[in-house]
Amino acid sequence: MKMHRIMMTLVISTVMLSAGYGQEKPGNMPIENITGTVMGTDSVGNIISIRTDDQKQMVFSVPDKAVITQDTQKIGLMDIQESSAVTIQYFVSPSFKNTVISIVDNDAVINE
């Protein structure tokens, strides 16, 4: 019985530790750049979809560590407007998700 408890503790500890490392990283994955027009964003689900210049629709996962800028200011995913022109730097993860590294909102307008 004691050995069973030790094994269960080890298994649970391993699962808890590995959860912190669950975010996918580019590693050896090639990094791509693409420009397009924003079709929509989901700041709760951390997703952005765009239509590229060749009319292809693409969906991207936006991790918390992604850098999103407008002009020289950092902004949030919710600050990107539909139909904005954006440039996205991303990689395709081992689970075949387009994962954002950075987004630049090219339609930056400063209201004074």
N, C-alpha and C positions, 0 to 999 in steps of 0.2 A: 504494500500500500504506500509506503514511504517513497519507493522508487517511482511509483506512478505519479505522485505529487511533484516530485522533482522534474520528471519528464514534462508534465503539463506546464510547470512554471517556465521551463526552458522554451517550450513551444510558444507560449503566450508572449514571453519576452522577445523572442525572435520576431514574431508577427508585429509587435508594437514598434520595435526598432526599425523594421523594414518599411513600415508605413511612412516614416519621416523621409525616407529616401525614394518615395514613389513617384516624385515628379520626374518627368522625362527630361533629359538634357541632350544637347546636340551631339556631344561626344565626337564620333567619327562621321556623323551624318553631314552630307553637303548642305551648305547654307545657300538658300535661294533668295532672290529679290523679285518682287512683282508689284506692279502698279495697277490700280483699278478704281472703280467707283463703289462706295459703300452701299450695299443693298439693305443691310440691317445689322444691328448689334443686339446682343443679349448680355447685359452686364451681370446678371445673376448667374447665368450659365457659362459666362466667360467665353463668348463666341462672337466672331465677326464674320460676315459673309460679304464678298465683293464680286463685282462683274469686271473681268479683265478687259483690256483693250480689244482682244479678239473675241469678246462676248462669251467667254467661258465663266461660269459661276463657280467660286471656290469658297469653302468654309474653313475657318481657322479656329483652333483652340488658343485662348489667350491666357497663359498662366500669370499668376500674381507678379512674377519677376519680370514680365515683359515691360519694356520701356515704351511709353506712348507719349509722343510730343506733338505740340502744335506751335509753330515758330520755334522759340527756344524754351518754351515752358512745358513742364510735365503736366499731363492731363490724365484723366481716367477714361476707361472705355465708354462710359456713359456720356462723355463730353463729345464724342465723335458723332456728327450728324449724318443721317441718311443722305446719299448723293454726294458726299464729300469725296474728293480725290485723295487717295492714300497710297503710300508706298509701304509694303510689308516685307520685312526680313523674316524668314522662317526656315524650318527644316521639317522633313517628314520623319516622324518618330517611328520606333520599331513596331508600334501598334498601328501604323499607317495613318496617323493623325497629322494634319498640317499644324505645326506648333509655332506660334509667333515668338520671335525674339524681340522685335521692335516694330512699331507702327509710327509713321510720320503722317500727320494730317496736313496735306498740301493745300487745303482750302482755308488755311489760317487767316482769320480776319480779326483785327484788333479794333474794337469799338471804343472810341474816345469820347 
